[in-house]
Every structure is written in structure tokens, then in C-alpha cells.
């Protein structure tokens, strides 16, 4: 299919970067080729001195893979900083690399580790090293008709350590600047090599060899300040709406401005008319969903977002739409039990999925769920616009971590925006919901039977 469609096609895997580009009219492919049914590509394997990540391995899957974390801990260190858990649930590591965003963590990791990307087409396969793969901002060496099937990351050598740090306006936002580092000791315990990779400071991942600043010295005697000065002399970032060039070099925060790009059908139609573009009639697709336990059949255009399908085709207006590019979290629903942004998914890609919206959280008898009850108890809602996304996000998180700490509660809600800024009560609601959930589980547990006479 890719071979026949050529440059008019884009591959859709996680879609967490592609769908926002479509929504903002920054990309307009004629065709999307959905590879989500190619489940054989959803793997993480350690083999031949490398960690191999398949094209459908989600960020969360790679992050939580114990074998990968053991042999190459830089993967987990970087992935923990990729957006928020809800985005990581859908986004794919290979897709992020192919997207070639110079502000992305995994592009820097692949470049620093000298990894490779496997590309497949009708003419065969080819392996492209990271040095040759990233051609420019949002431009990688994937040719028309090719599919990136795998990314490989060499394991951490013996006597080596790694680290990853970044600065962002809030945890999960795009990094103002960031750095990954790998340092290897020589046989005498001195630093044999020191390499770093930087994100958000250059059109491509910038890799620097800083060995000369600290070679031979032990880790406790190395002049890392000199290595920092050497790095600053070689980094020449461009200013943008998020930070000035000097702010990036000197670690000053200062995100400003907003995206003026308009979305919505009228704006798209007007732009198309201005450029003389004729929009063809859209083909409709039949999609079967299990929504809040009930089978629903809808007929939708290929471009219909899942959020719009839920609201307009299914009339479940509790799912709210705010930013339409995955930042605010108001559209969060559960897809097969996993929290996901419905504004970053096309409805056709959810065919056959079990979807839970805020309308489906209550118990069958109408009793509020523990999370809903906790929001009422702790006044965790104000205007209510963001509340459905918080409720679904927290419901999924407590299924994985039923006893979160206060810090973990803050991490759970970190990817959702409250327009009224009432986060303290929402944090309390997370902890209260966890307690209510445990209490209900205890009350539902059958009481222990008294032993009969003569029984031990």
C-alpha cells in the first residue's frame, strides 16, 4: 500500500504527533496507512548487544520493560520525561524517532547511543545509522513507500553510566532544553570518554564529545564545569516562542506566546479555497465500538477524530474538547482500559475497541464510582470543564497503582489542565478515591467463616 501511494501517504501508529499536525493543518497527506493491526511489530527485545524496539511498541511498554532497563537504563530515564502517561500509552517510540522532532527525547537518545533504524519497502530492507537518519527538523531518511519497522539501541557498555535531564515549563511539556549523557571509565578508573546529546537547541539532535575536558580524571576529580563551558561554546541554539537563545544556554525559563493556528472546518475550507484546492468527497467507514458496555455502530469519515465521534455521533457530550492537540486532557477516555487522548485518535482506528467515557464510570446501580465520589467529597471540581478528563485519567491510574503517595497523585494528574487552577483539591481527591476504592474492596470481600468444632 505504501509503495502504491508513494509520497501521498503517511503511516499512522500512535498518532500522538501526527494527529496534532493534521488538526493544525500543518500536514495534509492524501492517505493515512494505519499499521495498528500489525501486532507482530509491538515488541521490545534484547538481542545481539542491542535493545530492539518494534514499530508498534508504545512508550509505556518500552519504559516498563525490565530487561531493556537493565541493559540500557538511558531508555527508561528518557522515556519517563516523554510527555505524560496518557500520551505514552498511545505514542510509539519508533514513531517519535521517525517524526524527527529536535525537541524529542528519543531522537537524542538514538543519536547519542549511535543506534539505527530499520526501514522496509517492497525492494527490501535497509539499516540507517542515527548519524544519517535525521536530516533536519521533522525530516528523517524514510523514503516514500518505506515503513520504519524497528529502532535499535546499543546496550550500555561495562564501566559506563548515563543520565538524562531537561528543563520544561512543567513536567511533560516540550523541553526548553535537555541533555543526555554517557560516560565510560577506562581500566584505571579514569574517564575514558564523555559524550552528550542535546535537544531543543539545534535543527537535529546535537551530539558532542566532551572527553577532552575530563579525560583521565576519576569521576570525583573530573572538571565537569570545564566540560560545561566546552559544550556551551559548541551549542548555538535558535530563539523561538518558548525561549531565547541565551535562555536555553543559561537555563532560564520563559515560555511565551501561543499558537495562532486556527482549527475547525470553516478555517480549513477557507484556506483550501484561497490556495485553489478542491476537497474531494470523503469516503465513509463503518466502525463498531463497545461504548460504556453497549455496542455502537457508526459511519464516519476517515478524518473524524474519536473525540468528535463520541460527542457528535454518539451524543456523549461529557467528553470535552479543549486544545485539540493532546495538551489539556479534557478529552481523555479509556480505550480497552487504558487512558488515551480521544482528540489524538481517529475514530476508524478505534474499530472494535472497548471505550469508557465519563458517562460509563458510575456503578450499574447509579452509585458514583470511588473517583467520582472523591471529587464530590473533596470539591475537586469547579467549572467542571476539565473534570471528565481528570475522572477517566485517575480511574485508569488507580487501577495500576491503588495506593499512590501524594507525589504520585500529582504525577497522575500532571498531564491534565484545570482552567480554574484548583489542583490542591484534585490531589486530595486522588488520595480520597484510593481510600474509597480500598474500603469498597474490603466491604465486598466475603467474611471469614468461623471454624467448626473439631476443625483446626
Long-range contacts (C-beta under 8 A, 24 or more apart in sequence): 1-33, 2-33, 2-121, 2-144, 2-145, 2-146, 2-147, 3-121, 3-122, 3-145, 5-30, 5-31, 5-33, 5-145, 6-144, 6-145, 7-144, 9-33, 9-144, 11-35, 11-95, 11-98, 11-147, 11-148, 12-36, 12-346, 12-349, 13-55, 13-56, 13-92, 13-94, 13-95, 14-58, 14-59, 14-90, 14-91, 14-92, 14-95, 14-96, 15-90, 15-95, 15-344, 15-345, 15-346, 15-349, 16-83, 16-87, 16-90, 16-91, 16-95, 16-326, 16-341, 16-344, 17-91, 17-95, 17-96, 17-99, 17-101, 18-95, 18-99, 19-305, 19-325, 19-326, 19-343, 19-344, 19-345, 19-346, 20-324, 20-325, 20-326, 20-344, 22-303, 23-263, 23-305, 23-324, 23-325, 23-343, 24-259, 24-261, 24-263, 24-325, 25-261, 25-263, 25-267, 25-268, 25-271, 26-261, 32-302, 32-346, 34-346, 34-348, 34-349, 35-147, 36-349, 41-149, 41-150, 44-68, 46-71, 46-155, 49-154, 49-155, 50-115, 50-152, 50-153, 50-154, 50-155, 51-75, 51-152, 51-153, 51-155, 52-150, 52-151, 52-152, 53-93, 53-94, 53-150, 53-151, 53-152, 53-153, 54-94, 54-149, 54-150, 55-92, 55-94, 55-95, 55-147, 55-148, 55-149, 55-150, 56-92, 57-92, 57-93, 57-94, 58-88, 58-89, 58-90, 58-91, 58-92, 58-93, 59-83, 59-87, 59-88, 59-89, 59-91, 59-92, 59-93, 59-96, 60-85, 60-88, 60-89, 62-93, 63-88, 71-155, 71-156, 72-113, 72-153, 72-154, 72-155, 72-156, 73-156, 73-162, 74-109, 74-112, 74-113, 74-153, 74-156, 74-162, 74-163, 74-164, 74-180, 74-182, 75-109, 75-153, 77-162, 77-163, 77-164, 77-180, 78-105, 78-106, 78-108, 78-109, 78-164, 78-180, 79-105, 79-106, 81-105, 81-164, 81-166, 81-171, 81-172, 81-175, 81-178, 82-106, 83-172, 83-326, 83-415, 84-172, 84-329, 84-414, 84-415, 85-339, 85-397, 85-411, 85-412, 85-415, 86-329, 86-332, 86-339, 86-340, 86-341, 86-393, 86-415, 87-172, 87-326, 87-341, 87-344, 87-415, 89-338, 89-339, 89-340, 90-335, 90-340, 90-341, 90-344, 90-345, 93-151, 94-148, 94-149, 94-150, 94-151, 95-148, 97-133, 97-140, 97-148, 97-151, 98-140, 98-142, 98-148, 99-138, 99-140, 100-133, 100-134, 100-135, 100-136, 100-137, 100-138, 100-139, 100-140, 100-204, 101-137, 101-138, 102-134, 102-137, 102-199, 102-200, 102-201, 102-202, 102-203, 102-204, 102-205, 103-174, 103-175, 103-199, 103-200, 104-199, 105-164, 105-166, 105-175, 105-178, 105-180, 105-199, 107-134, 107-199, 107-204, 107-205, 108-178, 108-179, 108-180, 108-197, 108-198, 108-199, 108-205, 109-153, 109-164, 109-180, 109-197, 110-151, 110-153, 110-205, 111-197, 111-204, 111-205, 111-207, 112-180, 112-181, 112-182, 112-195, 112-196, 112-197, 112-205, 112-207, 113-153, 113-154, 113-182, 114-154, 115-151, 115-152, 115-153, 115-154, 116-151, 116-152, 117-148, 117-150, 117-151, 117-152, 118-148, 118-149, 118-150, 118-151, 118-152, 119-143, 119-146, 119-147, 119-148, 119-149, 120-146, 120-147, 120-149, 121-145, 121-146, 121-147, 125-149, 130-205, 134-204, 134-205, 135-204, 136-203, 136-204, 137-203, 137-204, 156-182, 157-184, 159-184, 159-185, 159-186, 160-184, 160-185, 166-199, 167-251, 167-253, 169-242, 169-253, 169-255, 170-414, 171-411, 171-414, 172-414, 172-415, 173-255, 174-200, 174-242, 175-199, 175-200, 176-200, 176-242, 176-243, 176-247, 176-248, 176-253, 176-254, 176-255, 177-201, 177-237, 177-243, 177-248, 177-249, 177-251, 183-219, 185-219, 186-216, 189-218, 190-215, 190-216, 190-217, 190-218, 191-215, 191-216, 191-217, 191-218, 191-219, 191-222, 194-227, 196-231, 198-231, 198-235, 200-237, 200-242, 200-248, 201-235, 201-236, 201-237, 201-248, 202-235, 202-236, 202-237, 206-235, 208-234, 208-235, 263-324, 285-348, 285-351, 287-347, 287-348, 287-350, 287-351, 288-351, 288-352, 289-314, 289-350, 289-351, 289-352, 289-353, 289-354, 289-355, 290-353, 290-354, 290-355, 291-316, 291-355, 291-356, 291-357, 291-360, 292-316, 292-355, 292-356, 292-357, 292-359, 292-360, 293-360, 298-347, 300-347, 300-348, 302-346, 302-348, 303-346, 304-346, 304-347, 304-348, 305-342, 305-343, 305-345, 305-346, 305-347, 306-333, 306-342, 306-343, 306-345, 306-346, 306-347, 306-349, 306-350, 307-331, 307-342, 307-343, 307-345, 308-347, 309-347, 310-342, 310-355, 310-357, 313-347, 316-357, 316-359, 318-357, 318-358, 318-359, 318-388, 319-357, 319-358, 319-388, 320-385, 320-386, 320-388, 320-389, 322-385, 322-386, 322-417, 327-417, 328-386, 328-389, 328-416, 328-417, 329-386, 329-389, 329-390, 329-393, 329-415, 329-416, 329-417, 330-385, 330-386, 330-388, 330-389, 330-416, 330-417, 331-389, 332-388, 332-389, 332-392, 332-393, 332-416, 333-357, 333-358, 333-392, 334-392, 334-395, 334-396, 337-396, 337-399, 338-396, 339-392, 339-393, 339-395, 339-396, 339-397, 356-392, 356-395, 357-388, 357-392, 358-387, 358-388, 358-391, 358-392, 361-391, 361-392, 361-395, 369-395, 370-398, 370-433, 370-434, 370-436, 370-437, 370-440, 371-395, 371-398, 371-429, 371-433, 373-433, 373-436, 374-429, 374-430, 374-432, 374-433, 374-436, 375-426, 375-429, 375-433, 377-429, 377-432, 378-425, 378-426, 378-428, 378-429, 378-432, 379-425, 380-422, 380-425, 380-426, 380-428, 380-429, 381-422, 382-418, 382-420, 382-422, 383-419, 383-420, 385-419, 386-416, 386-417, 386-418, 386-419, 389-416, 390-416, 390-418, 390-426, 394-429, 394-430, 394-433, 397-430, 398-430, 398-433, 398-434, 398-437, 402-434, 402-437, 402-438, 403-434, 403-438, 404-430, 404-431, 404-434, 406-431
